[in-house]
Amino acid sequence: MKKRVYLFQGDSITDCNRDRSQQDSLGDGYVSILQSRHPELKIINRGISGDRVNELLERWQIDALNLKPSVISIYIGINDVWHHHEWGKPYAIESFVEMYQQLIDQIKKQDPSTTICLISPFVLKIGHYKDVWQKDIDDIIEAVKTLSKRNKTLYLSLSDLFKLANQTYSAEDLTWDGVHPKPLGHELIASAIEKVLKI
């Protein structure tokens, strides 16, 4: 029996130092943890550090549709805010939603049976974080939640996950810089994904 293909898409938090010259490289983060816990599964990592939703859309055919995933997890959004405020890259919530919907539409058009999981981003108030980010981060979290409801996908709020974890652990325990998880943070993400995907 052919293995179900689990594809994890996103930015640096998914990428997590994977060797892009090696198709099977999973990086050092939550995707690698999931594979180690579930060797029976075919897991693919196609996260790319620095990606925003528009860049994800540009490579969607090659890095998503062509792989014909049975299950796809999409985790994008923090760079749309970060790069806008830090380097002036274009950002508007309406454009973010429109492009994100295109990602979903293309997957559904190719194979309506594909399981889709949307993961909303998080940030903790250390390191790179600036107060000016907060409204845009909140908008993106709400937008991803709404997209999930509208498209009847699975959904995981990392904002909720890390707020809860932050009651037990410090932001420094969980992340390097407020954005990128430490090993503990990646373990928490992997466990949350297991519950959502029921693996």
C-alpha positions, 0 to 999 in steps of 0.5 A: 500500500502506498504511503500517504505523503505529508507535506509541510510548507512554510518559512524558516520555522518549517525549513529549520536549516534543512539542506535544500540540495537534498530532497529528503532533508527535513531540517532540525525542527518540528518536521524532523521530530514528526518523522522520528516519531512516525517512521512509517509516514512519508514526510516532506519538508519544503519550508524556505527561510524568509518566505512570505505568502507571495513567495510561497505562491510563486513556488506552489506548483513545484513545491506543493502541487507537483508533490501530490500530497495526501496531507499538506500543512501551511504555516506562513505569515510572520515574515509578511509582518516582520519584513514589512516593518523592518524593511518596508516590503509590501504588506496588506491584509487583503492581499495576504488573504487573497494569495493564501486563498489561491494556495488553498484553491489550487490544492483543492482543484488538483485533489479535493480529497487532500487534507489541508491544515492551516497553522497561524503564526505566533510571536513572543515579546522578546528579541525581534518583536516590536509593539508595532507588529502586534496589530498586523500579527493579530490580523493575520492570526484572525485571517488564517482562522477565518480562511480555515473555517471558510475552506473547512480545513484543519486549524492550529493556532500557534499563538494560543499554543505558545501563550499557554506554554509561556505560562509555564516556560519563559519566552527565552525557554521557548524561542531564540528571538521571539520568532524562531522556536528552540528545541522545546518550542519545536517539540510543542509544535510537533505534538500539537500537529500530531493531535490536529492531524491525528497521527 
